[in-house]
Amino acid sequence: MTEMTDMAEKNEATEQAEMTDKTEKNSEQVNEAKTETKAEETVEAAAEAADSSQSAFTLVRQENGLAHLVMDVVGDTMNTLKSEFGEQVAEVLKEIKGDSSIKGIVLVSGKKDSFVAGADINMLNACQTAEEATALSRQGQMLFDQLEKMDIPVIAAIHGPCLGGGLELAMACHARVCTDSPKTALGLPEVQLGLLPGSGGTQRLPKLVGIQKALDMMLTGKQLRAKQALKAGLVNDVVPQSILIRTAEEMALAGKPKAKPRKMSTMDKLLEGNSFGRNIVFKQAAKTVMAKTKGKYPAPLKIIDCVKTGCEQSPAQGYQVEANHFGELVKTPESAQLRNIFFATTDMKKEQGVAGVEPEKIAKAGVLGGGLMGGGIAFVTATKAKVPVRIKDIGHKGINHALKYGYDLLNKKVKRRFMMHSEMQKQMSSITGTLDYTGFKDLDIVVEAVFEDLSLKQKMVADVEEFCKPTTIFASNTSSLPIGQIAAKAARPENVIGLHYFSPVDKMPLAEIIAHETTSDQTISTTVAFAKKQGKTPIVVKDKAGFYVNRILAPYMNEAANLLLEGESVDKLDKALVNFGFPVGPMQLLDEVGIDIGAKIGPILQAELGDRFSTPPAFDKLIADGRLGKKASKGFYLYGKKVKKKQVDESIYKVLGITPQGRLSDDEISQRCVYMMLNEAVRCLDEGIVRNARDGDIGAIFGIGFPPFLGGPFRYLDQVGATNVVNQLNRWAAQHGDRFKPCDALVKMAEEGRTCYE
């Protein structure tokens, strides 16, 4: 009886505890729901007020004595800082200072998934002089200085991108809280536009995260995720989106936080806690910058100078130097070209493959071939496009290779704590393999990534038509074979298209979309949309051997080979083109791609386009000697565990029967190679291979690493002048043969005084 009573009491207690727990959970859910509703009401109130005032900044008072300062740029999908906002913010701050009932401010975005994406780049293009740009910088500095000096606490509630001027705005607040959403990212990417943070970023960031971390962020433009930002000291707290506003309000109600000294490791104290150590940091940063940029980009060194001035002299001097350097950089040709690229890529994101033709949804995809390219294509499809992908290969080895490719990349993210192990498993589970066409019947697109063999690719078209549904798109990753030839025997040629990626697929941003004569508009638009989902910048090009990127690359590479045979050394050739601005030299690139691949592409281009694409016969000796490049550990350079740094394999000169003499200057070497590329690029534009000069420039920059600070081959041609290029090509033609003869379109351009961008 007693036992039964005890059991009854225990059950009652258990039930009571469960009820209490449920009540608490329900209460939490209710509170979170109230918080969300409150935030939505704030945004709605701000939107109504903004509609009437057309101001991007609206003050919404709360019952708890706080006020929400809501930023919502009218008519834009994302918040960007504009020059006219200075007066608007000044008015709001004046209103806050005049209202003693306001005890604190929460700065929040009125956009759904974005805080502030940065400054409006258009206002920089409007600056006629460096002095005007400097004045813009000073305006931003003074505005954020007013915010920082507010007597009441100002807390930034961050969700979504908080970049550039947006982060500078947040850093001027007294504390920052951000969401743990993957959409949230914080950074100062101005260097990617040839600029520096001009509204106090070079001075405030080092104080929050330390000199070394600040330099790393600003010199690379890297963005931090929420947890990284918290660890670095950039934000004060990371919370779920549902309680973002509530947490920010609690911070504000707690009063203006006192500045706490940043926690420093022993090494940080040695390097940042004294002038001697800081000097080492600044010198090493400058050395690294010069090694990577070859002095072609002025912004990184000026960023270092701003930070150094603020640390070693005074904050006031640091701010002045920042404004002056910002103004200077805005008017540099390097920044102008990088901003051109930004605008070009932004415009391209808005474009469809064919205007007015909506893409079909890609729900499932397939990849034929499990090699390096196949593995890369499968990876970006599953992880970036979030589309399940099925890999077919002739053997388990190929499938395993492709799976390992994805696993290794994701595992790096796990080790660096960019990703949870569970998320890695989820993404890997969306990549499967097969030795036949099992699981292909309902695929929406199949990407072929096998070696350059026309009959094999035609067979694969037939297989896909047999085993997949009638609407399945067949996309070939061929690098040179015309798509029309691949589709020649197809029952449904309208579904066949080229989708040319560049290696390594997970890093290279370009994709060429090649439509042959009967490719349907629907297929084009769908493939373009698919490439965008994979994180690519696609350009639509006309179907002809080599398409665009490889076609302009081939004369450049061939000329480097000719220069080698004339007696220029391997390292001198590569150094000359790297100093020009390419990421790697032509000989190293050939090693990376594979000398045998270059040998296969050459005859295809020559057969379709003429003898100017003929490769030097001497290069057949390299294939005969087993020199296939890096993959064979034998090429122009030495490879293997014993090779500690990049070294030329001197035995290659004996194989080719040459003795390096090095008679030409670096300028002549780079010009001979690059002018051949310019000449072919103009041919491509004239033939309609690329739709316009913009696509041609983006293709060259993103596909083969044409120096971004030069803006691409067409921007560079306009800079040098068509007449000068024609005259130089004619001089070389007289010396070295007809391969240098300028094309008719280039000659006509010179005669008429036209430019590529008119």
C-alpha positions in Angstrom: 0.0 0.0 0.0 2.8 2.3 1.0 4.7 1.4 -2.2 1.7 2.2 -4.3 1.3 5.5 -2.5 5.0 6.3 -3.1 4.6 5.4 -6.7 1.6 7.6 -7.0 3.4 10.5 -5.4 6.4 9.9 -7.7 4.2 9.8 -10.8 2.4 12.9 -9.7 5.7 14.7 -9.1 7.0 13.5 -12.5 3.8 14.7 -14.2 4.1 18.0 -12.4 7.8 18.4 -13.4 6.9 17.6 -17.0 4.0 20.1 -17.0 6.4 22.7 -15.5 9.0 21.9 -18.1 6.4 22.2 -20.9 5.1 25.4 -19.4 8.6 26.8 -19.4 9.3 25.7 -23.0 5.9 27.1 -24.1 6.7 30.3 -22.3 10.1 30.5 -24.0 8.5 29.9 -27.4 5.9 32.5 -26.7 8.6 35.0 -25.7 10.5 34.2 -28.8 7.4 34.6 -30.9 6.7 37.9 -29.2 10.3 39.0 -29.9 9.9 38.1 -33.6 6.6 39.8 -33.8 8.0 42.9 -32.0 10.9 43.0 -34.5 8.5 42.7 -37.4 6.3 45.5 -36.0 9.4 47.7 -35.6 10.4 47.1 -39.2 6.8 47.7 -40.4 6.6 50.9 -38.4 9.9 52.0 -39.8 8.8 51.2 -43.4 5.6 53.3 -43.0 7.7 56.2 -41.6 10.3 55.8 -44.4 7.6 55.9 -47.1 6.5 59.3 -45.9 10.0 60.8 -45.3 12.0 58.9 -47.9 14.8 58.7 -45.3 16.8 55.5 -45.0 17.0 55.9 -41.2 13.9 55.8 -39.0 13.6 56.1 -35.2 11.0 53.8 -33.7 10.5 54.3 -29.9 9.8 51.3 -27.7 7.8 51.1 -24.4 10.9 50.1 -22.5 12.7 53.4 -22.9 14.8 52.2 -25.9 14.5 53.2 -29.5 15.2 51.1 -32.6 17.2 53.0 -35.3 16.1 51.1 -38.4 18.1 51.4 -41.7 16.0 50.6 -44.8 17.1 52.0 -48.1 13.9 52.7 -50.0 13.7 50.8 -53.3 16.8 48.6 -52.8 16.9 44.9 -52.0 19.9 45.4 -49.8 21.1 48.3 -47.6 24.1 50.3 -49.0 25.5 53.5 -47.6 25.1 56.6 -49.8 26.6 60.0 -49.5 23.3 61.7 -48.9 22.8 59.6 -45.7 25.1 62.0 -43.8 22.4 64.6 -43.3 19.7 61.9 -42.6 21.8 60.3 -39.8 22.8 63.7 -38.4 19.1 64.6 -38.1 18.3 61.3 -36.3 21.2 61.7 -33.9 20.0 65.2 -33.1 16.5 63.9 -32.4 18.0 61.2 -30.1 20.1 63.7 -28.2 17.1 66.0 -27.7 14.9 63.3 -26.2 16.0 62.5 -22.7 13.4 59.6 -22.5 15.5 57.5 -24.8 17.9 55.4 -22.7 19.5 53.4 -25.5 19.5 52.6 -29.2 19.4 49.3 -31.1 20.6 49.7 -34.7 18.8 47.2 -36.9 18.2 46.6 -40.6 14.8 46.8 -42.2 15.9 44.2 -44.8 14.9 40.6 -44.3 18.3 38.9 -44.6 20.8 41.7 -44.8 22.3 44.2 -42.4 24.4 46.6 -44.6 26.2 45.2 -47.6 28.6 48.1 -47.8 28.9 51.5 -49.5 27.2 52.4 -52.8 30.1 52.1 -55.3 28.4 54.5 -57.7 29.1 57.5 -55.5 32.8 56.8 -55.9 32.5 56.9 -59.7 30.9 60.3 -59.3 34.1 61.7 -57.7 35.9 63.9 -60.2 39.0 64.3 -58.0 40.9 62.6 -55.2 40.0 65.5 -53.0 36.2 64.8 -53.5 36.8 61.2 -52.5 38.8 62.2 -49.5 35.9 64.5 -48.4 33.5 61.5 -48.7 35.8 59.5 -46.4 36.0 62.4 -43.9 32.2 62.6 -43.9 31.9 58.9 -43.0 34.5 59.2 -40.3 32.8 62.2 -38.6 29.4 60.6 -38.9 30.5 57.4 -37.2 32.5 59.4 -34.7 29.3 61.1 -33.6 27.7 57.7 -33.2 30.5 56.4 -31.1 30.4 59.5 -28.8 26.7 59.1 -28.0 26.1 59.3 -24.2 23.6 56.4 -24.3 24.5 52.9 -25.4 24.2 52.1 -29.2 24.0 48.4 -30.0 24.2 46.9 -33.5 21.8 44.0 -34.1 23.3 42.2 -37.1 21.7 39.6 -39.3 23.0 38.8 -42.8 25.9 40.4 -44.6 27.6 43.2 -42.6 30.4 44.3 -45.0 32.5 47.3 -45.8 30.9 50.5 -44.6 28.3 48.3 -42.9 30.9 46.8 -40.6 32.4 50.2 -40.1 29.0 51.4 -39.0 28.6 48.5 -36.6 32.1 49.0 -35.2 31.2 52.6 -34.3 28.5 51.2 -32.1 29.3 50.4 -28.4 28.6 46.7 -28.8 27.6 44.2 -31.5 25.4 41.1 -31.4 24.9 38.9 -34.5 22.8 35.9 -35.4 24.3 32.4 -35.8 22.7 32.2 -39.3 25.0 31.1 -42.2 23.7 34.2 -43.9 25.6 36.4 -41.4 29.1 37.4 -42.5 31.3 40.3 -41.4 34.2 41.7 -43.3 36.0 44.6 -44.9 36.4 43.6 -48.6 37.4 47.0 -49.9 40.8 45.8 -51.1 39.0 43.7 -53.7 38.0 47.0 -55.3 41.4 48.5 -55.0 40.3 50.5 -52.0 40.6 50.6 -48.2 38.0 51.0 -45.5 37.5 54.8 -45.5 35.1 55.4 -42.6 37.4 54.5 -39.7 37.7 50.8 -40.4 41.5 50.8 -40.5 41.5 52.4 -37.0 38.7 50.6 -35.2 39.2 47.0 -36.4 42.7 46.6 -34.9 41.4 47.8 -31.5 38.8 45.1 -31.6 40.6 42.1 -33.0 44.3 43.0 -32.8 46.7 44.2 -35.5 47.5 40.9 -37.0 43.9 39.7 -37.4 42.9 43.1 -38.7 45.6 43.2 -41.3 44.7 39.7 -42.4 41.0 40.6 -42.8 41.7 43.9 -44.6 44.5 42.7 -46.9 42.6 39.7 -48.1 39.0 40.9 -47.9 38.1 37.7 -46.0 34.8 37.5 -44.3 34.2 36.0 -40.8 31.2 33.8 -39.9 29.4 34.5 -36.6 31.4 32.2 -34.4 34.7 33.3 -35.9 33.7 37.0 -35.3 32.9 36.2 -31.7 36.2 34.4 -31.2 38.1 37.3 -32.8 36.4 39.8 -30.5 34.6 41.5 -33.4 31.1 40.9 -31.9 30.1 40.6 -28.3 27.5 37.8 -28.6 26.1 35.4 -31.1 22.4 34.3 -30.7 19.6 32.7 -32.7 17.8 35.1 -35.0 14.6 34.7 -32.9 16.2 36.5 -29.9 18.5 38.9 -31.8 16.5 42.1 -30.9 15.8 41.0 -27.4 19.5 40.4 -26.7 20.4 43.7 -28.2 17.8 45.5 -26.1 19.1 43.7 -22.9 22.6 45.0 -23.8 21.3 48.5 -24.3 19.4 48.4 -21.0 22.5 47.3 -19.1 24.0 50.7 -19.9 27.0 51.8 -22.0 29.6 49.0 -21.8 33.0 49.9 -20.5 35.9 49.3 -22.8 37.8 46.2 -21.8 41.3 45.5 -22.8 41.6 42.8 -25.5 42.8 39.4 -24.3 46.2 38.8 -25.8 48.3 35.7 -26.0 52.0 35.9 -25.0 53.0 35.9 -28.7 50.5 38.7 -29.4 51.9 40.8 -26.5 55.4 40.3 -27.9 54.4 41.3 -31.4 51.7 43.9 -30.7 52.3 45.2 -27.2 55.4 47.2 -28.1 56.8 49.3 -31.0 59.6 46.9 -31.9 57.2 43.9 -32.2 54.6 46.0 -34.2 57.4 47.0 -36.6 58.1 43.3 -37.3 54.4 42.7 -38.0 54.1 45.7 -40.4 57.4 44.7 -42.2 56.3 41.1 -42.6 52.9 42.2 -43.9 54.4 44.5 -46.5 56.8 41.7 -47.6 54.0 39.2 -48.0 51.9 41.8 -50.0 54.8 42.5 -52.4 55.4 38.8 -52.9 51.8 38.2 -53.8 51.0 41.4 -55.8 54.4 42.3 -57.3 53.5 45.9 -56.5 50.7 46.0 -59.0 48.0 46.8 -56.5 48.6 50.0 -54.4 45.8 49.5 -51.8 47.3 46.8 -49.6 50.4 48.9 -48.7 48.3 51.9 -48.0 46.1 49.8 -45.6 49.3 48.8 -43.7 50.3 52.5 -43.6 46.9 53.5 -42.1 47.1 50.9 -39.4 50.7 51.7 -38.6 50.0 55.4 -38.4 47.1 54.9 -36.0 49.2 52.6 -33.8 52.5 54.4 -33.8 51.4 58.0 -34.0 47.9 58.9 -33.0 44.3 58.0 -33.8 43.7 61.5 -35.2 46.7 61.1 -37.6 45.5 57.6 -38.4 42.1 58.8 -39.5 43.6 61.6 -41.6 46.0 59.2 -43.4 43.0 56.8 -44.0 41.0 59.6 -45.6 43.9 60.8 -47.7 44.8 57.3 -48.9 41.2 56.5 -49.6 40.9 59.6 -51.9 44.1 58.7 -53.7 43.0 55.1 -54.3 39.6 56.0 -55.7 41.3 57.8 -58.6 43.8 55.1 -59.4 43.4 53.2 -62.7 43.7 49.9 -60.7 40.6 50.7 -58.6 38.7 51.9 -61.6 39.3 48.6 -63.4 38.4 46.5 -60.4 35.2 48.5 -59.9 34.4 47.9 -63.6 34.7 44.2 -63.0 32.4 44.5 -59.9 29.7 46.3 -62.0 30.1 43.8 -64.9 29.6 40.8 -62.7 26.7 42.4 -60.8 25.0 43.1 -64.1 25.6 39.5 -65.3 24.0 38.1 -62.2 20.8 39.8 -63.2 20.8 38.4 -66.7 19.2 35.2 -68.0 20.7 33.0 -70.6 18.1 34.2 -73.1 16.1 37.3 -72.3 12.5 36.5 -71.5 13.0 32.8 -71.3 12.6 31.5 -67.7 14.8 28.6 -66.7 13.4 25.2 -65.7 14.1 24.0 -62.2 17.0 21.5 -61.8 16.1 19.1 -59.0 18.5 16.2 -59.8 21.7 16.1 -61.7 24.2 13.5 -63.1 27.9 13.6 -63.9 29.6 11.2 -66.4 33.2 10.6 -65.4 34.7 10.5 -61.9 38.0 12.2 -62.6 39.3 15.5 -61.3 36.8 17.5 -63.3 33.9 15.1 -62.6 34.6 15.2 -58.9 34.7 18.9 -58.9 31.5 19.3 -60.8 29.7 16.9 -58.5 31.0 18.8 -55.5 29.8 22.2 -56.5 26.5 20.7 -57.6 25.8 19.1 -54.3 27.3 21.7 -51.9 26.6 25.0 -53.6 23.6 24.3 -55.9 22.2 22.0 -53.2 21.2 19.5 -56.0 21.6 15.8 -55.4 24.1 14.4 -58.0 24.7 10.9 -59.4 28.2 10.0 -60.7 28.7 7.3 -63.3 32.0 5.9 -64.1 33.3 2.7 -65.7 35.0 1.6 -62.5 34.7 1.9 -58.7 38.1 3.7 -58.6 36.7 6.7 -60.6 33.7 7.0 -58.3 35.8 6.7 -55.2 38.1 9.3 -56.5 35.2 11.7 -57.1 33.8 11.0 -53.6 37.2 11.5 -52.0 37.5 14.9 -53.8 34.3 16.1 -52.1 35.2 14.5 -48.8 38.6 16.1 -48.6 37.2 19.6 -49.3 34.4 19.3 -46.8 36.7 17.7 -44.1 39.0 20.8 -44.3 35.9 22.9 -43.4 35.1 20.6 -40.5 38.7 20.8 -39.2 38.6 24.6 -39.4 35.2 24.6 -37.6 33.5 26.2 -40.6 31.1 23.3 -40.7 29.6 20.7 -38.4 30.4 17.1 -39.0 26.7 16.3 -39.3 26.4 18.9 -42.1 29.3 17.4 -43.9 27.7 14.0 -43.8 24.4 15.5 -45.1 26.2 17.1 -48.0 28.2 13.9 -48.8 25.0 11.8 -48.8 23.7 13.8 -51.7 26.6 12.5 -53.9 26.1 8.9 -55.1 27.8 6.7 -57.6 27.0 4.0 -60.1 28.7 1.8 -62.8 25.6 2.0 -65.1 22.7 4.3 -65.7 20.8 3.2 -62.6 19.1 6.2 -61.1 19.4 8.4 -64.2 15.8 8.1 -65.5 14.6 11.2 -63.7 17.6 13.5 -63.9 17.1 17.0 -65.2 20.7 17.6 -66.4 23.7 15.3 -67.0 27.2 16.9 -67.3 29.7 14.9 -69.3 33.3 15.2 -68.0 35.5 12.6 -69.9 38.5 13.0 -72.1 38.4 14.7 -75.5 37.2 12.0 -77.8 34.4 12.9 -80.2 33.0 9.4 -80.7 32.9 8.7 -76.9 31.0 11.9 -76.3 28.5 11.2 -79.1 27.9 7.7 -77.5 27.2 9.4 -74.2 24.6 11.7 -75.8 22.9 8.5 -77.2 23.1 6.8 -73.7 21.5 9.8 -72.0 18.8 10.0 -74.6 18.1 6.3 -74.0 18.3 6.1 -70.2 17.0 9.6 -69.2 13.8 11.4 -69.7 13.1 13.3 -73.0 13.7 16.7 -71.4 17.1 15.9 -69.8 19.8 18.3 -70.8 23.1 16.9 -71.9 25.9 19.3 -71.0 29.4 18.6 -72.3 32.4 19.8 -70.4 34.6 19.7 -73.5 37.4 22.2 -73.6 37.7 22.4 -77.4 35.4 20.1 -79.5 32.5 22.0 -81.1 29.2 21.2 -79.5 27.5 20.9 -82.9 29.8 17.9 -83.6 28.9 16.3 -80.3 25.2 16.8 -81.0 25.5 15.7 -84.7 24.0 12.3 -84.1 21.6 13.3 -81.3 17.9 12.5 -81.5 17.1 15.6 -79.5 19.9 18.1 -80.3 18.0 20.9 -78.8 18.9 19.4 -75.4 22.6 19.4 -76.0 24.8 22.2 -74.8 28.3 23.0 -73.7 29.1 23.7 -70.1 32.8 24.2 -69.8 34.3 24.5 -66.3 37.8 25.4 -65.4 40.2 23.5 -63.1 40.0 23.3 -60.1 36.2 23.5 -60.3 35.7 24.4 -56.7 37.8 27.5 -57.0 37.6 28.8 -60.6 34.6 31.1 -60.9 34.0 30.9 -64.7 31.8 28.7 -66.7 31.4 28.9 -70.5 27.9 28.1 -71.8 28.1 27.0 -75.4 25.0 26.8 -77.5 25.2 25.2 -81.0 22.8 26.2 -83.8 19.9 24.1 -82.7 20.2 24.4 -78.9 16.9 25.6 -77.5 16.5 28.9 -75.7 15.0 26.9 -72.8 18.1 24.8 -72.6 20.4 27.9 -72.6 18.5 29.7 -69.8 18.2 26.6 -67.7 21.9 25.8 -68.0 22.9 29.4 -67.2 20.7 29.3 -64.1 22.2 25.9 -63.0 25.8 27.3 -63.4 24.9 30.3 -61.2 23.5 28.0 -58.5 26.9 26.2 -58.6 28.5 29.5 -57.7 29.8 30.2 -61.2 29.8 33.4 -63.3 28.6 32.1 -66.7 29.2 33.6 -70.1 27.3 32.5 -73.1 29.6 31.9 -76.1 29.2 30.8 -79.7 30.0 27.3 -80.8 33.4 27.1 -82.4 36.5 25.2 -81.7 38.1 26.3 -78.4 35.1 28.5 -77.7 36.5 31.7 -76.2 38.8 31.2 -73.2 40.9 28.4 -74.7 40.9 30.1 -78.1 42.5 33.2 -76.7 44.8 31.3 -74.4 46.2 29.0 -77.2 48.1 31.8 -79.1 49.5 33.1 -75.8 50.8 29.7 -74.8 52.1 29.0 -78.3 54.1 32.2 -78.3 55.6 31.4 -74.9 56.7 28.0 -76.4 58.2 29.8 -79.4 60.1 32.1 -77.1 61.4 29.1 -75.2 62.7 27.6 -78.5 64.3 30.9 -79.3 66.4 30.6 -76.2 64.5 32.2 -73.4 64.7 30.1 -70.2 61.6 28.6 -68.5 61.9 30.6 -65.3 62.5 33.8 -67.2 59.4 33.3 -69.3 57.2 32.6 -66.3 58.7 35.4 -64.2 58.0 37.9 -67.1 54.3 37.0 -67.3 53.8 36.8 -63.5 55.4 40.3 -63.2 52.9 41.4 -65.9 50.1 40.3 -63.6 49.2 36.7 -64.4 48.9 34.4 -61.3 51.2 31.8 -62.9 53.5 31.8 -65.9 52.7 29.9 -69.1 55.2 27.1 -68.6 54.0 26.4 -65.0 50.4 26.6 -66.3 51.2 24.0 -68.9 52.6 21.7 -66.2 49.4 22.2 -64.1 47.0 21.6 -67.0 49.0 18.7 -68.5 51.4 19.0 -71.5 49.5 16.1 -73.1 46.2 18.0 -72.9 47.8 21.0 -74.6 49.0 18.6 -77.3 45.5 17.2 -77.9 43.8 20.6 -78.1 46.3 22.1 -80.5 45.5 20.0 -83.5 41.7 20.5 -83.0 42.1 24.2 -83.0 44.5 24.1 -86.0 42.1 22.0 -88.0 39.1 24.3 -87.3 40.8 27.7 -87.2 44.0 27.6 -89.2 47.8 27.3 -89.0 48.1 30.2 -86.5 47.2 27.7 -83.9 49.9 25.2 -84.8 52.0 24.1 -81.9 55.8 24.0 -82.2 56.7 20.4 -83.5 59.6 20.3 -81.0 57.0 19.9 -78.2 56.3 16.4 -79.4 59.7 15.5 -77.9 58.3 16.3 -74.4 55.4 13.8 -74.9 57.9 11.2 -76.1 60.0 11.8 -73.0 57.0 11.2 -70.8 56.8 14.8 -69.7 53.1 15.3 -69.1 53.4 17.8 -66.4 52.7 17.8 -62.7 50.4 14.8 -62.8 53.3 12.7 -64.1 55.8 14.4 -61.7 57.8 15.3 -64.9 57.5 18.5 -66.9 59.1 21.9 -67.1 59.6 21.9 -63.3 60.9 19.3 -60.8 58.3 17.5 -58.6 58.5 15.1 -55.7 59.0 15.1 -51.9 62.7 16.0 -52.2 61.9 19.2 -54.1 61.5 21.9 -51.4 60.9 24.9 -53.7 59.9 25.5 -57.3 62.8 24.5 -59.5 63.2 24.2 -63.3 64.1 20.8 -64.6 67.2 21.8 -66.4 67.2 18.5 -68.4 64.3 19.9 -70.4 66.7 22.1 -72.5 68.6 19.0 -73.7 65.3 17.2 -74.6 64.3 20.2 -76.7 67.8 20.7 -78.1 68.2 24.3 -77.0 70.6 26.4 -74.9 69.0 29.2 -72.9 70.5 32.6 -73.7 67.9 35.1 -72.5 68.3 38.0 -74.9 64.9 39.6 -74.6 63.6 42.0 -71.9 60.7 41.0 -69.6 58.5 43.6 -71.3 59.1 42.2 -74.8 58.4 38.7 -73.6 55.1 39.6 -72.0 54.0 41.8 -74.9 54.6 39.1 -77.5 52.5 36.7 -75.5 49.7 39.1 -74.5 49.4 40.9 -77.8 48.7 37.5 -79.5 45.9 37.0 -77.0 44.5 40.5 -77.7 44.5 39.9 -81.4 42.6 36.6 -81.0 40.2 38.2 -78.5 39.3 40.9 -81.1 38.7 38.1 -83.7 36.3 36.4 -81.2 34.4 39.6 -80.6 34.1 40.3 -84.4 32.9 36.7 -85.0 30.3 36.9 -82.2 32.0 34.2 -80.2 31.4 36.5 -77.2 28.4 38.7 -77.0 30.3 41.8 -76.0 33.6 43.1 -74.7 32.3 42.9 -71.1 31.8 39.1 -71.3 35.2 38.8 -73.0 36.9 40.6 -70.2 35.2 38.6 -67.5 35.9 35.4 -69.3 39.6 36.1 -69.5 39.9 37.3 -65.9 37.9 34.5 -64.3 39.0 31.8 -66.7 42.7 32.3 -67.2 43.7 34.9 -64.6 44.2 37.8 -67.0 45.4 40.6 -64.6 42.2 42.1 -62.9 43.9 45.5 -62.4 44.1 45.8 -66.2 40.4 45.1 -66.6 40.6 42.3 -69.1 42.0 42.1 -72.7 39.5 44.5 -74.1 39.9 47.1 -71.4 43.7 46.7 -71.7 43.5 47.1 -75.5 41.6 50.3 -75.1 44.3 51.5 -72.6 47.2 50.7 -74.9 45.4 51.8 -78.1 44.5 49.7 -81.1 46.9 51.6 -83.3 49.9 50.9 -81.1 49.0 47.2 -80.9 48.6 47.0 -84.7 51.9 48.7 -85.3 53.7 46.4 -82.9 52.2 43.3 -84.4 53.2 44.3 -87.9 56.8 44.8 -86.7 56.9 41.3 -85.2 55.2 39.9 -88.3 58.0 41.2 -90.4 60.6 39.6 -88.0 58.9 36.3 -87.1 56.2 35.5 -89.6 52.5 35.8 -90.3 51.3 34.4 -87.0 51.6 38.0 -85.7 49.6 39.6 -88.5 46.8 41.7 -86.9 43.3 40.6 -87.8 41.1 42.7 -90.1 38.8 43.7 -87.2 41.7 45.1 -85.2 43.2 46.9 -88.2 39.8 48.5 -88.9 39.4 49.5 -85.3 42.8 51.3 -85.4 42.0 53.0 -88.7 38.6 54.3 -87.4 40.0 55.2 -84.0 37.4 53.1 -82.2 37.6 51.4 -78.8 36.1 48.2 -77.6 34.0 50.0 -75.0 32.3 52.8 -76.9 
